[in-house]
Amino acid sequence: MSRFLQRFDDPETERAFLRAERGERSPAIRALILIAAATLLSYIFINPLHFPSAGVAAYDRAAGVLILQLAGFWLLTRTAFYPAQPWVDLPVFAALAGGMIWLALVLAELAPFTGFPPHVMVMVQLAILVVFASVGFAGTFRLFLPWALAILALFAAWLAARDGLPEISRIYTLTNFSTFLIFALYFNWDVDRRARKVFAATVALETERAKTEELLYNVLPKEVAARLRAGEAVADSFAALTAIFVDLAGFSTLAKQLPPGRLVELLNAFFSAADRCAERHGLEKVKTIGDAYLAVLGGTSSNPGSQPGSHGQAALRFARDLIAELVALEEASGIIVKARIGIHSGPAVGGVIGTKRLAYDYWGDTMNVASRLQAVAPLNGVAVSEATHAEAMAIQKFEAHKVVLKGIGETDAYAARLDPRERQREGETWPE
C-alpha cells in the first residue's frame, strides 16, 4: 500500500475500501452539512439587524447558493453513486470552494460593520471550509491534497493583490492559514491511514475466518456446523442409509515392502481417488480408518443427484469408478493395488460426539454389515447386501452367495468383479 497517498496496491481492494469507508463516513458528513446550513441560516436572520440592506442582499445571495450546494451534497451522500465513485469529491468541493469564496468576499466588503479586517474574514471562512473538507474528502487524501494546495494558492494570490495591506500582515495571515491547512491535511491523512489499517485487518480476519470455515466444512457438513455453533446436541436418525466400505487388500504386506514416504504417497493417491469418485456420485465421505474408506448415501450432506431409492445404483457406480482409478494407479506405479468394497442399505444413527477433533459419524448395524461385506468381496470387486442388490441389480450382474458374517451370522450376499481388465477379457460391458 502506498503510505503517503494512501492507496492499496490491489485495485479491487482499493475499491472495496472506498465503498466501505465512504459509507461509514457519510453520516458524519451529513451532520456537518446540517451544522453548516443551520449556521448560514442563522446569519441570514441575524444580519438584517446589523448590516445595510445592500450588504444583507449580497450575503443572502451568496449564502443561498452555498446552502443549495450543501443540500445537493447531502442528497449525493444518500445515493449508491457516492460511495462507489470517490472522484466525485473533487468537483463537489471545487463547487463548495467557489461558493465559500464568494461568501468570504462578500463578508470582506462588510468589514466596516463586522469589525474584522477583510483578510482576516476571508481567512476565517476558508479555514471553516478546510475543516469541513478534512472530513468530507472520505478516503481520498490524494484528491484532498491538490484541492487544499489550490485553495492555498488562491488565498496567497488574493493576499498579494490586496492594496494597503502591511507586508507583516500578509506574511502572518498566510503563515497562520498554511499552518491550519497542514493540520487539516494531517488530520485527513491520519484518519485515512487508520481506516485503511482497520480495513486491512478486517479483510485479513475475514480471510482467516473463511479458511477456518472451509476447514470446518471439510470435517463437518455445513448444517451440522451451524447446529454445533447454536449449542445443539447433534444426533440424527436415518431410515434408509447406504454405507460404502472400501478396504485396500494386502496393505500390511505393502507396508512392510514400501518405504514410509512411498507408502504415504500411495495411500494419498488411493484416498484422493476415492474423494474424487465420491464427489462425482454424490457420496458423503465419513472418514478414513487406516487403509479403509467409509462413505454414505442418504446422510446429512450426500446427494446422489437422482431419485430416492437409487442410492444402491449411485454406490455401485462409485465402486466401478474407484476400481477403475485403482487399476490406473496400479499401472502407473507398478505396485499391485487392489481393493474390496462392501455396500449395505438400512437404518442408522448419525451425530457428533466428543469435544476435540470433531467429526460427524454414523453408527448401527448398517455400518457393521457394510464392513463385514467388504471382507468377503472379491479382489477389485464388490459385495452387497440383499437390500442394496434390489436397487443395483438393474445396472450390474451379481453372483448370489450364502456367507457367514462375523457377529451377524449367515446372510445372503451378492458379489461382482469390477476390474475393467477382466471384463474386457470376457467381452462384457457395463449394463446401464
C-alpha atoms as one frame of an Amber mdcrd trajectory, in Angstrom:
protein
   0.000   0.000   0.000   1.255   3.491  -0.861   1.862   5.139   2.523   1.786
   8.835   1.609  -1.034   8.952  -0.934  -2.928   6.198   0.894  -3.802   3.681
  -1.776  -3.965  -0.122  -1.723  -1.863  -1.806  -4.395  -4.716  -4.073  -5.456
  -7.382  -2.044  -7.339 -10.224  -4.276  -6.172  -9.150  -3.915  -2.539  -8.974
  -0.139  -3.010 -12.488  -0.036  -4.437 -13.820  -2.203  -1.620 -12.192   0.030
   0.994 -13.554   3.224  -0.545 -17.081   1.833  -0.710 -16.895   0.781   2.934
 -15.172   3.910   4.272 -17.346   6.389   2.392 -20.426   4.550   3.530 -19.195
   4.695   7.130 -18.272   8.382   6.978 -21.442   9.554   5.230 -23.438  10.132
   8.475 -20.681  12.392   9.860 -20.527  14.341   6.600 -24.295  14.823   6.577
 -24.163  16.027  10.173 -21.535  18.643   9.255 -23.636  19.712   6.268 -26.628
  20.297   8.534 -24.496  22.275  11.005 -23.091  24.436   8.188 -26.534  25.043
   6.686 -28.009  25.901  10.103 -25.157  28.382  10.734 -25.723  30.094   7.391
 -29.471  30.330   8.010 -28.915  31.822  11.454 -26.767  34.597   9.945 -29.404
  35.222   7.299 -31.836  36.051  10.131 -29.282  37.965  12.235 -27.662  40.102
   9.502 -30.602  42.500   8.923 -30.102  43.708  12.487 -26.533  44.863  11.765
 -25.905  45.201   8.012 -27.307  47.640   5.460 -29.882  46.256   3.041 -27.360
  46.042   0.187 -24.998  44.022   2.363 -27.823  41.780   3.556 -28.918  41.074
  -0.013 -25.356  40.271  -1.108 -24.885  37.918   1.835 -28.240  36.227   1.281
 -27.421  35.538  -2.376 -24.032  34.029  -1.591 -25.319  32.073   1.421 -28.355
  30.853  -0.531 -26.155  29.420  -3.287 -23.898  27.778  -0.704 -26.905  26.255
   1.097 -28.158  24.826  -2.198 -24.729  23.344  -2.861 -24.691  21.792   0.613
 -28.179  20.386   0.061 -27.027  18.805  -3.188 -24.030  17.291  -1.413 -26.314
  15.963   1.333 -28.515  14.256  -1.251 -25.471  12.869  -3.058 -24.250  11.118
   0.082 -27.593   9.283   0.246 -27.059   7.636  -3.143 -25.220   4.440  -4.123
 -23.212   6.562  -6.564 -21.364   8.438  -3.806 -19.500   5.522  -2.121 -18.768
   3.876  -5.469 -17.332   6.967  -7.205 -14.723   8.675  -4.977 -13.603  11.032
  -7.763 -16.810  12.995  -7.163 -15.201  14.601  -4.084 -13.064  16.876  -6.253
 -15.844  18.558  -8.288 -18.096  18.733  -5.206 -15.502  20.569  -3.138 -14.422
  22.712  -6.059 -18.026  23.939  -6.237 -18.201  24.398  -2.460 -14.913  26.329
  -2.559 -16.393  28.653  -5.172 -19.458  29.248  -3.025 -17.442  29.827   0.129
 -15.013  32.200  -1.607 -17.962  34.228  -2.870 -19.354  34.405   0.660 -15.925
  35.326   2.075 -15.510  38.181  -0.398 -18.989  39.480   0.488 -18.052  39.448
   4.182 -14.752  41.146   3.389 -16.721  44.041   1.898 -18.722  44.242   5.123
 -15.586  44.684   7.254 -16.637  48.174   8.423 -19.712  46.599  10.059 -18.159
  43.360  11.382 -15.013  44.942  12.780 -12.819  42.227  11.217 -10.154  43.174
   8.651 -11.051  41.807   5.194  -8.047  39.481   5.011  -8.891  38.013   8.437
 -12.540  37.473   7.474 -11.530  35.672   4.263  -9.019  33.541   6.165 -11.665
  32.532   8.723 -14.159  31.499   6.044 -11.561  29.481   4.140 -10.429  27.853
   7.391 -14.022  26.741   8.028 -14.126  25.304   4.521 -10.853  23.436   5.077
 -12.141  21.909   8.341 -15.225  20.670   6.541 -13.133  19.316   3.656 -10.822
  17.408   6.014 -13.831  15.249   6.901 -15.624  15.427   3.560 -12.785  14.008
   1.476 -13.610  10.471   2.619 -10.787   8.058   1.847  -9.437  10.375  -0.865
  -6.414  12.131   0.606  -4.813  12.041  -2.837  -7.655  14.336  -4.015  -7.754
  16.450  -0.865  -4.053  17.345  -1.174  -4.188  19.062  -4.615  -7.510  20.710
  -3.704  -6.007  22.148  -0.494  -2.893  23.369  -2.305  -5.110  25.072  -4.881
  -7.046  26.839  -2.088  -3.747  27.947  -0.527  -2.523  29.268  -3.868  -5.741
  31.226  -4.472  -5.608  32.736  -0.989  -1.941  33.664  -1.403  -2.704  35.312
  -4.748  -5.600  37.247  -3.229  -3.420  38.447  -0.345  -0.700  39.542  -2.742
  -3.217  41.566  -4.736  -4.585  43.445  -1.690  -3.540  47.098  -1.693  -2.556
  48.815   1.510  -2.028  45.614   3.483   1.199  45.683   5.512   3.720  43.059
   4.492   3.863  41.618   8.008   0.082  41.130   7.913   0.332  39.251   4.603
   3.092  37.012   5.981   1.352  36.260   9.284  -2.037  35.716   7.671  -0.621
  33.331   5.061   1.505  31.530   7.671  -1.457  31.072  10.001  -3.667  29.765
   7.212  -0.881  27.458   5.961  -0.423  26.028   9.455  -4.149  25.475   9.758
  -4.187  23.805   6.366  -1.327  21.493   7.306  -3.215  20.432  10.453  -6.307
  19.691   8.350  -4.253  17.712   5.839  -2.618  15.682   8.582  -5.987  15.006
  10.211  -7.444  13.728   6.936  -4.317  11.685   6.192  -4.223  10.106   9.650
  -7.939   9.261   9.674  -7.500   7.686   6.236  -4.413   5.772   7.380  -6.151
   4.376  10.439  -9.248   3.442   8.464  -7.117   1.583   5.942  -5.291  -0.308
   8.674  -8.587  -1.351  10.228  -9.931  -2.372   6.814  -6.811  -4.399   6.001
  -7.007  -6.116   9.392 -10.700  -6.838   8.853 -10.019  -8.299   5.406  -7.236
 -10.468   6.833  -9.545 -11.588   9.642 -12.324 -12.415   7.173  -9.860 -14.351
   5.023  -8.722 -16.395   8.005 -12.321 -16.915   9.088 -13.189 -18.157   5.602
 -10.232 -20.550   5.715 -11.337 -21.773   9.129 -14.895 -22.281   7.902 -13.666
 -24.094   4.807 -11.574 -26.355   7.007 -14.541 -26.890   9.313 -16.815 -27.745
   6.375 -14.234 -30.269   5.191 -14.726 -32.003   8.532 -18.403 -31.343   9.213
 -21.383 -30.701   6.930 -22.488 -27.047   6.932 -25.816 -27.839   8.565 -24.084
 -29.759  11.331 -21.537 -26.989  11.913 -24.370 -24.467  12.226 -26.158 -26.645
  14.760 -22.996 -27.050  16.841 -22.462 -23.284  16.838 -26.017 -22.874  18.075
 -25.192 -25.161  21.001 -27.344 -28.064  19.828 -26.578 -31.717  20.530 -26.259
 -33.226  17.047 -28.000 -36.598  16.827 -29.966 -37.794  13.782 -31.804 -40.919
  12.740 -31.790 -42.207   9.145 -34.313 -44.772   7.976 -32.587 -45.628   4.700
 -28.834 -45.055   4.669 -26.445 -46.737   2.250 -22.979 -47.382   3.676 -19.981
 -47.998   1.411 -16.873 -49.504   2.993 -13.659 -49.738   0.932 -10.521 -51.526
   2.089  -7.138 -51.963   0.409  -6.242 -55.630   0.100  -2.826 -56.754   1.300
  -1.974 -53.409   2.833   0.035 -54.950   5.671   2.312 -56.593   3.121   2.701
 -53.310   1.241   3.550 -51.530   4.499   6.466 -53.919   5.014   7.720 -53.652
   1.428   7.493 -49.922   0.780   9.451 -47.108   2.447   7.281 -44.806   4.614
   7.276 -41.931   2.139   6.236 -44.138  -0.757   3.564 -45.813   1.356   2.019
 -42.493   2.384   2.146 -41.330  -1.225   0.270 -44.470  -2.300  -2.343 -44.042
   0.439  -2.807 -40.406  -0.528  -3.380 -41.378  -4.150  -5.943 -44.002  -3.070
  -7.880 -41.673  -0.768  -7.733 -38.814  -3.278  -9.191 -41.102  -5.939 -11.932
 -42.149  -3.509 -12.702 -38.486  -2.759 -12.995 -37.677  -6.452 -15.306 -40.607
  -7.085 -17.394 -39.779  -4.010 -17.871 -36.188  -5.160 -18.722 -37.343  -8.676
 -21.518 -39.617  -7.456 -22.816 -37.540  -4.553 -21.443 -39.664  -1.716 -20.675
 -38.188   1.673 -17.227 -39.104   2.891 -17.377 -40.062   6.555 -13.792 -40.915
   7.445 -10.706 -42.963   6.708  -9.715 -45.760   9.058  -6.158 -46.862   8.435
  -6.264 -48.082   4.828 -10.078 -48.162   4.728 -12.504 -45.567   3.382 -16.064
 -45.097   4.623 -18.746 -43.131   2.769 -22.528 -42.999   2.862 -25.526 -42.044
   0.788 -28.705 -40.662   2.325 -26.856 -38.937   5.165 -26.622 -35.285   6.173
 -24.828 -33.973   3.089 -24.857 -36.720   0.468 -26.534 -36.050  -2.850 -26.514
 -38.803  -5.485 -28.249 -36.490  -7.953 -31.005 -38.986  -8.685 -34.409 -40.075
  -7.456 -34.951 -41.618  -3.987 -34.356 -45.349  -3.979 -31.340 -45.143  -6.279
 -28.672 -44.992  -3.572 -27.654 -48.538  -4.418 -27.035 -47.608  -8.060 -25.046
 -44.490  -7.144 -22.956 -46.547  -4.703 -22.309 -49.165  -7.383 -21.213 -46.514
  -9.886 -18.873 -45.111  -7.244 -17.389 -48.583  -6.763 -16.860 -49.007 -10.514
 -15.119 -45.655 -10.852 -12.907 -46.260  -7.836 -11.772 -49.673  -9.070 -11.006
 -48.130 -12.480  -8.926 -45.431 -10.729  -7.038 -48.083  -8.746  -6.309 -50.021
 -11.937  -4.854 -46.835 -13.454  -2.848 -46.229 -10.264  -1.508 -49.784 -10.350
  -0.419 -49.450 -13.981   1.211 -46.065 -13.362   3.053 -47.021 -10.156   3.877
 -50.636 -10.884   2.595 -51.533  -7.419  -0.243 -54.033  -7.117  -3.124 -52.097
  -5.573  -6.453 -53.858  -5.161  -9.490 -53.164  -3.052 -12.602 -54.828  -1.720
 -15.845 -52.899  -1.382 -18.880 -53.687   0.781 -22.245 -51.942   0.423 -25.345
 -52.244   2.570 -28.544 -50.208   2.916 -30.565 -49.830   6.091 -31.286 -47.668
   9.143 -28.518 -45.860  11.010 -27.851 -43.151  13.566 -25.594 -40.172  12.944
 -24.183 -37.459  15.159 -21.203 -35.686  16.693 -19.664 -36.795  19.963 -16.732
 -35.519  21.986 -15.233 -32.025  22.177 -11.966 -32.400  20.227 -11.279 -33.386
  16.619 -14.973 -33.268  15.927 -16.430 -35.356  13.136 -19.903 -36.386  12.089
 -20.047 -40.175  12.360 -22.608 -42.918  11.753 -23.403 -45.986  13.831 -25.589
 -49.053  13.646 -25.835 -52.485  12.035 -25.860 -50.913   8.565 -22.285 -49.748
   9.053 -21.215 -53.096  10.538 -22.775 -55.128   7.709 -21.066 -52.974   5.048
 -17.736 -53.523   6.815 -18.273 -57.296   7.009 -19.372 -57.479   3.365 -16.179
 -55.881   2.111 -14.256 -58.679   3.827 -15.999 -61.281   1.624 -15.913 -59.215
  -1.599 -13.673 -60.387  -4.470 -10.448 -58.520  -5.174 -11.256 -55.370  -7.130
 -14.872 -56.233  -6.627 -17.911 -55.545  -4.525 -20.201 -57.466  -2.209 -23.633
 -56.028  -1.499 -26.492 -56.970   0.766 -29.912 -58.034  -0.417 -31.278 -54.535
   0.284 -28.658 -52.902  -1.928 -28.891 -55.649  -4.544 -32.574 -54.836  -5.106
 -31.562 -51.344  -6.230 -28.277 -52.071  -8.021 -29.252 -55.220  -9.954 -30.636
 -53.088 -12.803 -27.136 -51.899 -13.740 -24.927 -54.775 -12.554 -24.858 -58.564
 -12.721 -24.156 -60.224  -9.390 -23.458 -63.726  -8.169 -25.552 -64.775  -5.188
 -23.796 -66.367  -2.204 -24.605 -67.547   1.274 -21.961 -66.112   3.575 -21.356
 -66.077   7.295 -20.573 -62.577   8.527 -18.813 -62.147  11.852 -21.224 -61.019
  14.525 -24.154 -61.223  12.123 -24.416 -64.841  11.033 -25.447 -66.401   7.749
 -26.819 -63.943   5.227 -27.375 -63.510   1.513 -24.653 -61.591  -0.293 -24.234
 -60.644  -3.924 -20.770 -60.271  -5.385 -19.381 -58.811  -8.622 -15.910 -58.282
 -10.031 -15.438 -54.689 -11.178 -11.906 -54.782 -12.618 -12.345 -53.401 -16.160
  -9.430 -55.525 -17.416 -11.214 -58.742 -16.503 -14.425 -57.577 -18.130 -12.594
 -56.672 -21.322 -11.097 -60.164 -21.487 -14.577 -61.618 -21.089 -16.049 -59.235
 -23.683 -18.517 -57.726 -21.220 -19.656 -54.124 -20.887 -21.407 -52.375 -18.035
 -25.189 -52.652 -18.291 -26.802 -49.239 -17.851
